[in-house]
């Protein structure tokens, strides 16, 4: 029988074979090993596979099912860059995957551990110090510090989630397996950071996704595993007390890169702005608002001197406390408005250079003094409510926003003082309109029945003083005339006094 065994005399030795393989790989563009992390563009999508350019002369092939969402829709497209791991190399075939999944066992896990290939695992429970994770139907442990880049203050949020892990410890034939998700995140972030710094500069506007909130702003993902901070003041042109007021978790946003550097631990710090990625609303304020306009807005905050009102996104104006009411004196803005309240205001002034808008509430309500002269005629008797009693008189409210003063001097000389002697705040009294100064918003009142010093001359429509001294003089002159007649004399003392007065006037 002929010897059918292969002729090995011309076959290369084992060392020569390895050298030939290395040469072959070199010819194909470089060496690829199991566990390598490959980032490259998708060059083709077939019915069952996704073909990826590995950067060598060997293309990688991944299962298409890894790129389908829960509805079965493809999540990638040709030309898009993806990051995968080399799970096997057989001849000219390079198998890629997001992670090691499916059936396996201890041997598969050991191979993944030695090659640094990620594995897919489901967090099944939280326990002291970490989490139980099921990988390839075996239980592993993930320390709490290794479940995420960020500090985990609520472990239960991870339970039930499926993540990709790196096996960091494999002992006793798979009876002691420790995994880390954070190591993969750090690796991914380092690669993302490198690509980010190479391709992005301060001033660039890029897409991002809101990932988490902090007291001072919101963190957004600008590249896989790489976050930047949008400070609270940069979230929106509108004022936001909390990040949640401006954006939502998972929201896609556009951000402007302000700066990037590193913290004391060497970690990247990227400062971003959402509001600066769009137009400044103040650029068009002059086209939208002018003095005299009436607009609706929302009260955003209160200060001792007034209330701020947002009349358009990012545009706030101030209602000074003096512009809050014609009707009453306002001590605190909170007596009239509250944060979150919607109000209608009048625009008093727009100062574009100082980015200030002055607003008024009382102008919208109308000035009650505008028609006071028509409503309250001089000399008319009206009813009012006593607001308070001061040493210089009674303040009496005649209509909303219209208060007059009945001076103390008139009360002392009232011909009929009884109605005013014991009145107090809230009592109703009748008064006579004496004087009106609409410019100074003052009204002087008089008691009904008049006073000893003043009487109303109805035919002339005005008050005329009756000179008390002159009246006394007349009484005195009358008495002197009677005395002179009785003595047969002339003018007597009255004549002498009149003569003295004339002499002083001439002198």
TORZA-344170 format. One record per residue (C-alpha): x, y negated, z negated. Coordinates in steps of 0.5 Angstrom, whole numbers, plus 500, padded with zeros to 3 digits. Each point is the difference from the previous one (the first is absolute). Layout:
# TORZA-344170
  px  py  pz
   X   Y   Z
...
# end
This chain:
# TORZA-344170
  px  py  pz
 500 500 500
 503 493 502
 501 496 494
 495 494 501
 503 496 494
 501 493 502
 507 498 502
 503 496 495
 507 499 502
 498 494 504
 496 497 494
 502 494 496
 502 501 493
 496 498 494
 504 493 500
 500 499 507
 493 501 500
 499 494 495
 505 496 504
 496 501 506
 493 498 496
 503 494 498
 503 498 507
 493 501 502
 497 496 495
 505 494 502
 498 501 507
 492 499 498
 502 494 496
 502 502 493
 498 505 495
 494 501 496
 499 504 494
 494 502 496
 498 495 495
 502 494 504
 495 494 500
 499 498 507
 497 493 502
 498 500 508
 494 498 505
 495 505 502
 501 501 507
 495 505 502
 493 503 496
 498 506 503
 493 504 498
 504 503 494
 507 497 499
 503 493 499
 507 499 504
 505 495 496
 506 498 503
 505 502 494
 506 495 503
 504 506 503
 499 504 506
 495 505 496
 493 497 500
 496 502 493
 493 503 500
 495 500 495
 493 502 499
 495 496 502
 495 501 494
 505 496 496
 498 494 503
 493 501 500
 495 496 495
 494 503 496
 496 499 506
 505 503 505
 502 494 503
 507 499 502
 504 495 496
 506 499 505
 501 498 507
 506 501 505
 505 495 499
 499 500 492
 506 501 495
 499 506 495
 504 502 495
 500 508 499
 505 505 497
 503 506 504
 497 506 497
 504 505 505
 505 500 506
 499 507 504
 505 499 506
 497 494 504
 494 499 496
 499 495 494
 494 501 496
 498 494 496
 495 499 495
 498 494 495
 501 506 494
 500 507 499
 493 502 499
 496 507 501
 502 507 498
 507 501 497
 502 503 494
 507 499 496
 504 501 506
 497 494 504
 500 496 493
 508 502 499
 501 498 508
 497 493 499
 503 499 493
 507 501 504
 499 497 506
 496 494 497
 494 501 504
 494 497 496
 494 504 498
 493 498 500
 496 501 493
 494 498 497
 500 497 493
 495 505 496
 501 497 493
 503 495 495
 504 502 494
 505 498 495
 506 497 504
 497 501 507
 496 504 504
 498 507 503
 501 500 507
 498 506 505
 505 501 506
 500 506 504
 495 504 495
 505 499 494
 500 495 495
 505 495 499
 501 494 495
 501 493 502
 503 495 494
 495 494 499
 506 495 502
 501 504 507
 492 500 502
 501 493 503
 505 494 501
 495 495 496
 499 502 492
 494 504 499
 495 498 495
 494 504 502
 503 507 501
 493 503 502
 500 496 507
 505 505 502
 496 506 499
 497 503 506
 504 496 505
 505 504 505
 507 497 500
 506 502 504
 506 502 495
 507 501 500
 502 506 496
 506 498 495
 500 507 495
 499 507 503
 502 505 494
 498 507 498
 498 502 507
 495 495 500
 497 500 493
 503 493 499
 499 495 505
 500 493 499
 498 495 505
 501 492 502
 495 496 504
 504 494 498
 507 502 503
 496 501 507
 497 493 499
 507 497 498
 503 503 506
 494 498 505
 501 493 497
 507 499 501
 500 502 507
 494 495 501
 504 495 496
 505 501 505
 496 499 506
 496 494 497
 506 496 499
 503 502 507
 494 498 503
 496 494 496
 503 493 498
 497 495 495
 494 496 504
 498 506 504
 492 502 499
 499 508 500
 494 504 498
 500 504 493
 495 503 496
 498 499 492
 502 505 496
 500 498 493
 498 494 495
 504 496 495
 499 494 495
 504 496 505
 498 502 506
 499 506 505
 505 505 503
 499 502 507
 504 505 504
 504 497 506
 503 507 502
 499 507 498
 502 500 493
 502 493 500
 496 495 496
 500 492 499
 497 495 496
 495 495 502
 500 495 494
 493 498 497
 501 493 503
 502 503 507
 494 505 500
 495 495 503
 499 492 501
 494 501 496
 501 500 492
 501 507 497
 500 502 493
 501 507 501
 503 504 506
 494 504 501
 496 493 501
 504 499 507
 501 507 503
 498 508 499
 504 506 499
 502 503 507
 498 494 503
 504 498 507
 503 493 499
 505 496 504
 506 497 496
 505 495 501
 507 502 498
 503 495 495
 506 503 498
 503 507 497
 506 501 496
 501 505 494
 499 501 493
 505 502 494
 499 507 502
 502 499 507
 492 501 502
 498 496 506
 495 494 498
 496 497 506
 496 494 499
 494 499 505
 494 496 501
 493 501 503
 498 493 500
 506 497 504
 499 506 505
 494 496 502
 498 492 502
 500 495 494
 493 498 499
 502 493 499
 503 499 507
 492 499 502
 497 497 494
 500 493 503
 496 503 506
 495 504 495
 499 495 494
 499 492 500
 498 495 494
 492 500 500
 499 508 502
 496 504 495
 503 507 500
 499 507 496
 505 503 496
 502 504 494
 503 498 493
 506 503 499
 503 497 494
 499 495 495
 505 495 497
 499 494 494
 499 495 506
 495 504 505
 499 506 504
 503 503 506
 496 502 505
 502 504 506
 496 498 506
 503 504 506
 505 506 499
 506 497 497
 498 493 499
 498 497 493
 498 494 499
 499 496 493
 493 498 497
 503 495 494
 496 500 494
 498 493 502
 497 502 506
 495 506 497
 494 496 498
 497 493 500
 495 502 495
 504 501 494
 507 500 498
 504 506 500
 505 502 495
 502 507 503
 499 503 507
 498 506 497
 493 496 498
 499 500 507
 503 505 504
 503 507 499
 505 504 504
 497 504 506
 494 496 500
 498 497 507
 499 493 501
 498 494 505
 505 495 500
 502 493 504
 507 499 502
 502 493 498
 507 500 503
 505 505 504
 507 498 499
 504 505 504
 507 498 498
 499 502 493
 495 505 502
 495 498 495
 492 499 501
 496 496 495
 493 503 499
 494 497 497
 494 504 497
 496 494 498
 500 497 507
 496 506 502
 495 499 495
 499 492 502
 501 494 495
 494 498 496
 503 493 499
 499 499 508
 493 498 499
 500 498 493
 498 493 502
 494 502 504
 497 505 495
 501 495 493
 498 493 502
 503 495 495
 495 498 495
 496 507 501
 498 504 494
 503 507 500
 500 506 496
 507 504 498
 503 505 495
 505 498 495
 506 503 501
 504 497 494
 501 494 496
 506 497 499
 502 494 496
 499 495 506
 493 503 502
 496 505 503
 502 504 506
 493 502 503
 500 505 506
 495 498 505
 501 505 506
 505 505 501
 507 497 501
 497 493 498
 501 498 493
 499 492 497
 502 497 494
 496 496 495
 505 496 497
 500 499 492
 499 493 501
 494 500 503
 497 506 495
 502 495 494
 496 494 503
 494 505 503
 493 496 499
 497 507 499
 506 504 497
 496 506 497
 500 505 506
 508 500 500
 502 500 493
 499 507 498
 501 504 507
 505 505 501
 503 504 506
 494 503 504
 495 495 498
 496 497 506
 500 492 499
 497 494 505
 505 495 502
 501 494 505
 505 500 506
 504 494 498
 506 500 505
 503 505 505
 507 500 503
 500 506 505
 507 499 502
 502 501 493
 495 505 498
 497 496 494
 493 499 498
 498 495 494
 493 501 497
 496 496 495
 495 502 495
 493 499 502
 497 494 497
 506 496 501
 505 497 496
 501 494 496
 505 497 504
 498 502 507
 493 500 503
 498 502 507
 498 495 505
 495 504 505
 499 494 505
 508 500 501
 501 508 499
 506 499 496
 502 499 492
 501 493 498
 503 499 493
 497 496 495
 505 496 496
 499 501 493
 504 494 498
 496 496 505
 494 502 497
 502 499 493
 502 493 502
 494 499 503
 497 502 493
 504 495 497
 499 494 504
 492 501 499
 501 500 493
 505 494 500
 495 496 505
 494 501 495
 505 497 494
 501 494 504
 493 499 502
 498 500 492
 506 495 499
 498 495 505
 507 501 503
 502 501 507
 504 507 502
 503 500 493
 505 506 499
 498 503 507
 502 494 504
 506 499 496
 502 507 502
 498 499 507
 504 494 501
 506 504 497
 499 505 505
 500 495 506
 506 497 497
 504 507 499
 498 501 508
 503 494 502
 506 500 496
# end
